[in-house]
Amino acid sequence: MASEGIRAAASREPDKCAIRAYDRGEIIEQVTYAQLVTRMNRVSSAARAQWGLKAGDRVALAASNSIDFIALTCGFGAVGIAVAKPNPKLSIREILAICADAGASVLVCDAPIAKVVREQATLSMQVCAIGEELDEVLAAADDVYPNEGDLANENSVFVMPYTSGTTGEPKGVCVTHRSRSLTFFGMGVEYGCYGPDDRFLGLAPLCHGAGFAFNIAPLYFGGSLDLYARFDPVQTLAHIGRGEVTGIFLVPTHFQGFFALDEDVLAQSHGHKLKSIISNAAPLTQPIKERIVAHFGEGLLHECYGSTEAGIVTSMRPADQLRKVQCVGRPFVNTSIRIVGDNGEEVAPGEVGELFSKSPYLFAGYSDRPDETAKAIKDGWVSAGDLARQDDEGFYYIVGRKKEMIISGGINIYPREVEFILDQHPSIAESAVLGVPDDYWGEKIVAALALAEGADEPDSSALSQWCTDRIGSQKVPKQFFFLDAFPRNAMGKVLKSEIAESLLPCTKVA
C-alpha cells in the first residue's frame, strides 16, 4: 500500500522533511515523515470515529494540491476507503455528479467548494472543508496506527480518478493498492529520480491519475517532494535553477509556458541538477521536444504514453527522443502490448490497429459500470481506444483514438498524423484535427489552429499547400479554424468534443 511505503520511510528517517508546500514561490507549510504519518493516522481514525466510515466505503476529495490532499488519500486508503478525486475546477454540479456516481459518503474539499455545496445542494453526504474545519476534526482524532484487521488489502480500491471526459461522460476508474504500488516500483526502475536522496518537483494536479502517481512516488521510496498548488513558469524555472530538485513531471502546456518566455527568464533554470524530466498526458510536438533537449540538455527527457485505466504503457527514453519522430517508445517495465485489427487478430508491424496492454498496473474496472468494464478489459488485456502501429525496432506510434478516426471518402484518416504535419508549420503553435459530418465526404476533415507567438495568420491556400507537400491530398483538411485558445482538461488534454460543439465562436475562419 502507498501508505505503508510512507510509514516505512518514516521508520528510517522520521525527522527528514517529506513535503514542502509552496505558493507563489514561497514555502507555506512543510512536514517531516513523522508528522505526515501522524496526519495520516488521524485521518484513518477520523474516518471511523468522526465520519462513521468502514472498509469498502467511498469518499470524494475535491481539492487543490496540498499536504492535506496526500494525508487524506493515504489515510483513507490505509483502512480500505476508496477516494474519488473530482477536479476542484469543475462546476459544483459536476463535482456533485461525481460524488453521486462514486457513492461517496463524505466530501472533503477546498473551503470555497464546501461553502457553495452547502448553500446549493440538498445533501445526503457529510461535507468537510479543508482548513480550520478539517484541522479540528483531525485534532480530535487519535494518532494511532490502524489495527491489523482494519488495514486495506492489496486488492482494495485505493483511488478512483475520473476519466477526462474527452470522448464522453467521465467514469470512475478503480485503481487498487497493488496496482499503484507496483507502478511506483516500475517508475523507480525507469526514471532514476525516485531514490531516498532525490527531491521531486510536483506541479501536476493530484486529482489526476498521472499527477498523483508521479508526485507521490518519491514519498514511497523515502525521497522528498516540493509541491505547488498552481503552475507559474517563471517560479518553476527559478525553482529548478536552484539545483535542489532531481526530477520533475510536466505536461506539454507547461513546456509551452516556459518557451513563451524571454531567453533571460529561461536562463533561470541554468545550473539545474535534474536527472529526469518526465512528460505525459498529451503528446509533445517534435519542435517542443527539440527545444526541451536544447535547453535542459540531452539524456533527461522521458515521454510516456498511458491511460487512467492501463497506467503507464510505453516509455520513450532520452536516447531515442530525437531519433524516433512522433513515437511513444517501447513497452514500460513489466508491460506486454498487442496491436489488434478489426478481426481480433494481431496486425503485422507497420499496420494500424487498436493497442491493448497487459501489466500489473491495470485498473480493476469502472465504478459500478460492469458493461463498460467488460468492453475495456478483454481476457486481461486493456484498451483505452487508441490506434497505433509498431515499427521494425519494436517502437510504438499512436496515430489517433479509435473514436476520433475520420472516415472521409471511404478512407481512414488518423488525426494525429495530420496534426503532426500542421504542428511543423512555423506559424502554428498547436493543432486539433477532427471530422465533421458532410453530405459528400461522409466526414469532412477540419483543423482548429492556435497561432505561434507573434506569428501572422497564414491563409487557407498556404496551409493546404503545406499539408499537400507532406501528406496525401485526401488527408488535407478542407477547412481551417483559428481559435484564441483550445479547451482543455486539468492535465492539458485538448477537449475535441468541445471544439466540435463550438466551432462558431472562433475568431477567424481561414
Helices and strands as residue ranges (DSSP letters): H 2-12, E 17-23, E 26-32, H 33-49, E 58-62, H 67-78, E 82-84, H 92-102, E 106-110, H 111-120, E 126-130, H 132-139, G 148-150, E 157-160, E 173-176, H 177-191, E 199-202, H 209-220, E 224-228, H 233-241, E 247-250, H 252-259, H 263-266, G 267-269, E 276-279, H 286-296, E 301-307, E 311-316, G 318-320, E 330-331, E 336-340, E 353-358, E 365-366, H 370-376, E 377-378, E 381-382, E 386-390, E 396-401, G 402-404, E 406-408, E 411-413, H 415-423, E 428-438, E 442-451, H 460-468, G 473-475, E 479-482, H 496-501, E 508-509
